[in-house]
Amino acid sequence: MTVLTHLHVAVWGGLPQHRSRAVREFVAAQGGRLTMEFLSAYAPELNAVEYLWEHWKTHELPTLCTDDLWKLIRHARRAPRRMQRRPPLVAAFWK
C-alpha cells in the first residue's frame, strides 16, 4: 500500500458546485491529504486559466470562419494542444 505523505491542494474559482456538499464530503474523505483554496470571486487575474480562455477567445476563435458546428468544436478542442506546443505562451499565463 502506498501512503501519500505530501499535501495536495486544489484551487477553485467561485462556481457554486465547487462549494457543494459532494465536494466537501470528498475532501473530508481524503483524511487531510487534500485541502481546498478558493480564489476570490473578484480576482480573475489570480486564475491562470482565465488567461488561457482570453487567448483562445482573442487569438484562436477569431481566425476561424465556418458554418459547420462540428468544425468549430474540433477547432476548439485542438486549441489547447496548439498552445501546449508553445511553452513560453503557457508560462506567460502564470506570470
Secondary structure, 3 states (H helix, E strand, C coil): CCCCCCCEEEEECCCHHHHCHHHHHHHHHCCCCEEEEECCCCCHHHCHHHHHHHHHHHHHHHHCCCCCHHHHHHHHHHHHHHHHCCHHHHHHHHC
